[in-house]
Amino acid sequence: RRMSDLSPLTCQEAFDRLGDFADRELVPEDRERVEAHLALCARCAREFAFETSVLDALRRTLRRITVPEGLASRIAARLAEAEPGDPARGPDPD
């Protein structure tokens, strides 16, 4: 597949995907479309750079936080006790 075979994204479509793009959660085709848009649109490229810098700063801050002793085991126990459909369990796997 050539890059020209992909339909271009609008700024709004690219903006809507920036978080997933930064987290590398897009399917390859969508990733290519966002990359193509960012290569052509300085405004969206600046927004992506800003979002990336904020996420990087947040990640650095979170790495410095110490999890209280026993918290992980209490969370795991609560999840194991939760009924299917309980918001504490999160979404059911497909």
Backbone as CSV, one residue per row, in Angstrom:
resi,resn,N_x,N_y,N_z,CA_x,CA_y,CA_z,C_x,C_y,C_z
1,ARG,0.845,-1.182,0.000,0.000,0.000,0.000,0.883,1.235,0.000
2,ARG,0.579,2.125,-0.890,1.318,3.389,-0.968,0.644,4.424,-0.087
3,MET,1.425,5.377,0.416,0.888,6.435,1.262,-0.205,7.203,0.524
4,SER,-0.081,7.332,-0.791,-1.077,8.071,-1.562,-2.411,7.339,-1.618
5,ASP,-2.427,6.051,-1.278,-3.667,5.280,-1.269,-4.522,5.575,-0.034
6,LEU,-3.950,6.236,0.962,-4.657,6.531,2.199,-5.334,7.890,2.095
7,SER,-6.586,7.954,2.540,-7.277,9.238,2.490,-6.701,10.158,3.562
8,PRO,-6.534,11.431,3.231,-5.952,12.357,4.205,-6.917,12.642,5.357
9,LEU,-6.350,12.979,6.501,-7.146,13.332,7.672,-7.343,14.838,7.729
10,THR,-8.473,15.246,8.253,-8.665,16.655,8.572,-7.920,16.933,9.875
11,CYS,-7.773,18.196,10.215,-7.126,18.544,11.481,-7.898,17.944,12.652
12,GLN,-9.219,18.001,12.617,-10.023,17.458,13.711,-9.835,15.947,13.827
13,GLU,-9.812,15.247,12.704,-9.611,13.795,12.734,-8.230,13.450,13.287
14,ALA,-7.219,14.211,12.881,-5.869,13.971,13.394,-5.819,14.277,14.890
15,PHE,-6.412,15.412,15.282,-6.416,15.801,16.691,-7.103,14.733,17.551
16,ASP,-8.197,14.174,17.061,-8.934,13.148,17.804,-8.094,11.891,18.025
17,ARG,-7.086,11.688,17.204,-6.255,10.479,17.295,-4.905,10.717,17.979
18,LEU,-4.601,11.950,18.346,-3.262,12.253,18.853,-2.908,11.481,20.120
19,GLY,-3.847,11.333,21.040,-3.556,10.590,22.272,-3.203,9.151,21.976
20,ASP,-4.025,8.500,21.151,-3.742,7.108,20.783,-2.471,7.006,19.953
21,PHE,-2.221,8.007,19.125,-0.992,8.030,18.331,0.223,8.095,19.255
22,ALA,0.162,8.981,20.241,1.280,9.135,21.184,1.500,7.861,21.985
23,ASP,0.415,7.154,22.291,0.507,5.907,23.063,0.757,4.689,22.191
24,ARG,0.911,4.913,20.886,1.155,3.827,19.922,0.037,2.790,19.941
25,GLU,-1.204,3.274,20.006,-2.361,2.387,20.068,-3.194,2.405,18.793
26,LEU,-2.689,3.019,17.744,-3.426,3.057,16.484,-3.043,1.877,15.602
27,VAL,-3.998,1.440,14.795,-3.680,0.424,13.791,-2.720,1.074,12.793
28,PRO,-1.901,0.276,12.115,-0.889,0.849,11.218,-1.431,1.863,10.200
29,GLU,-2.587,1.600,9.616,-3.136,2.527,8.619,-3.444,3.892,9.237
30,ASP,-4.068,3.901,10.416,-4.371,5.175,11.077,-3.091,5.880,11.507
31,ARG,-2.113,5.108,11.951,-0.827,5.708,12.347,-0.189,6.407,11.139
32,GLU,-0.205,5.756,10.002,0.362,6.344,8.786,-0.383,7.620,8.399
33,ARG,-1.701,7.616,8.541,-2.502,8.787,8.190,-2.178,9.960,9.118
34,VAL,-2.027,9.678,10.411,-1.676,10.746,11.352,-0.274,11.263,11.044
35,GLU,0.671,10.357,10.807,2.036,10.780,10.470,2.045,11.666,9.228
36,ALA,1.265,11.281,8.220,1.198,12.071,6.991,0.621,13.451,7.274
37,HIS,-0.414,13.511,8.101,-1.009,14.801,8.432,-0.018,15.675,9.200
38,LEU,0.665,15.086,10.181,1.618,15.856,10.981,2.775,16.378,10.132
39,ALA,3.131,15.639,9.090,4.214,16.073,8.205,3.813,17.293,7.385
40,LEU,2.504,17.477,7.180,2.022,18.576,6.339,1.431,19.744,7.121
41,CYS,1.031,19.514,8.361,0.297,20.522,9.116,1.103,20.970,10.341
42,ALA,1.670,22.151,10.257,2.513,22.660,11.342,1.714,22.854,12.629
43,ARG,0.469,23.289,12.518,-0.351,23.519,13.713,-0.582,22.226,14.474
44,CYS,-0.952,21.158,13.782,-1.171,19.867,14.435,0.147,19.283,14.949
45,ALA,1.234,19.498,14.216,2.538,19.002,14.665,2.931,19.683,15.978
46,ARG,2.657,20.994,16.101,2.939,21.698,17.361,2.072,21.139,18.490
47,GLU,0.803,20.889,18.215,-0.103,20.337,19.232,0.378,18.961,19.668
48,PHE,0.794,18.137,18.719,1.305,16.811,19.059,2.565,16.927,19.915
49,ALA,3.466,17.837,19.554,4.695,18.022,20.334,4.358,18.463,21.756
50,PHE,3.369,19.356,21.892,2.957,19.805,23.221,2.368,18.643,24.024
51,GLU,1.435,17.898,23.422,0.829,16.763,24.120,1.877,15.739,24.533
52,THR,2.828,15.477,23.656,3.882,14.516,23.953,4.726,14.992,25.130
53,SER,5.034,16.288,25.171,5.844,16.807,26.273,5.078,16.724,27.594
54,VAL,3.771,16.958,27.573,2.959,16.850,28.789,2.914,15.399,29.255
55,LEU,2.676,14.471,28.326,2.630,13.050,28.689,3.973,12.576,29.234
56,ASP,5.062,13.004,28.622,6.394,12.620,29.102,6.640,13.144,30.518
57,ALA,6.244,14.383,30.774,6.410,14.955,32.113,5.569,14.196,33.126
58,LEU,4.358,13.839,32.750,3.479,13.071,33.640,4.080,11.706,33.934
59,ARG,4.595,11.042,32.912,5.219,9.724,33.117,6.413,9.826,34.066
60,ARG,7.238,10.857,33.887,8.393,11.036,34.778,7.930,11.259,36.217
61,THR,6.887,12.036,36.394,6.362,12.297,37.735,5.803,11.025,38.357
62,LEU,5.060,10.263,37.587,4.457,9.038,38.121,5.500,8.003,38.508
63,ARG,6.634,7.989,37.832,7.698,7.040,38.182,8.304,7.337,39.550
64,ARG,8.161,8.569,40.006,8.729,8.953,41.303,7.786,8.682,42.465
65,ILE,6.537,8.320,42.173,5.555,8.077,43.228,5.706,6.649,43.739
66,THR,5.771,6.507,45.039,5.872,5.192,45.655,4.469,4.690,45.987
67,VAL,4.172,3.495,45.537,2.873,2.883,45.809,2.875,2.386,47.251
68,PRO,1.826,2.733,48.029,1.778,2.266,49.413,1.833,0.734,49.489
69,GLU,2.508,0.252,50.506,2.650,-1.194,50.693,1.267,-1.851,50.781
70,GLY,1.085,-2.920,50.054,-0.152,-3.681,50.097,-1.242,-3.180,49.157
71,LEU,-1.048,-2.017,48.533,-2.093,-1.479,47.662,-2.366,-2.398,46.478
72,ALA,-1.325,-2.873,45.820,-1.518,-3.735,44.650,-2.270,-5.005,45.019
73,SER,-1.951,-5.604,46.154,-2.651,-6.835,46.547,-4.099,-6.539,46.922
74,ARG,-4.382,-5.381,47.519,-5.771,-5.027,47.850,-6.585,-4.797,46.579
75,ILE,-5.986,-4.168,45.594,-6.669,-3.947,44.317,-6.956,-5.282,43.647
76,ALA,-5.966,-6.168,43.610,-6.148,-7.483,42.983,-7.247,-8.261,43.699
77,ALA,-7.301,-8.206,45.024,-8.339,-8.920,45.778,-9.706,-8.348,45.465
78,ARG,-9.819,-7.030,45.382,-11.106,-6.395,45.072,-11.573,-6.767,43.679
79,LEU,-10.665,-6.788,42.727,-11.028,-7.177,41.361,-11.485,-8.627,41.306
80,ALA,-10.834,-9.494,42.070,-11.213,-10.909,42.090,-12.596,-11.095,42.701
81,GLU,-12.979,-10.247,43.650,-14.277,-10.351,44.310,-15.416,-9.747,43.492
82,ALA,-15.105,-8.845,42.582,-16.131,-8.114,41.843,-16.923,-9.047,40.941
83,GLU,-18.213,-8.769,40.838,-19.105,-9.531,39.964,-18.935,-9.070,38.525
84,PRO,-19.229,-9.958,37.552,-19.208,-9.503,36.153,-20.166,-8.324,35.981
85,GLY,-19.734,-7.327,35.221,-20.542,-6.142,35.007,-20.314,-5.059,36.057
86,ASP,-19.639,-5.382,37.154,-19.313,-4.411,38.198,-18.264,-3.470,37.627
87,PRO,-18.467,-2.135,37.733,-17.475,-1.180,37.194,-16.072,-1.389,37.754
88,ALA,-15.956,-1.975,38.939,-14.631,-2.202,39.517,-13.823,-3.213,38.715
89,ARG,-14.506,-4.080,37.974,-13.813,-5.093,37.173,-13.273,-4.533,35.877
90,GLY,-13.853,-3.466,35.423,-13.462,-2.925,34.121,-14.213,-3.668,33.032
91,PRO,-13.897,-3.366,31.790,-14.626,-4.000,30.677,-14.325,-5.491,30.601
92,ASP,-15.347,-6.255,30.205,-15.156,-7.689,30.018,-14.296,-7.917,28.787
93,PRO,-13.355,-8.882,28.864,-12.521,-9.161,27.671,-13.375,-9.744,26.564
94,ASP,-13.002,-9.431,25.347,-13.763,-9.938,24.177,-13.440,-11.368,23.898
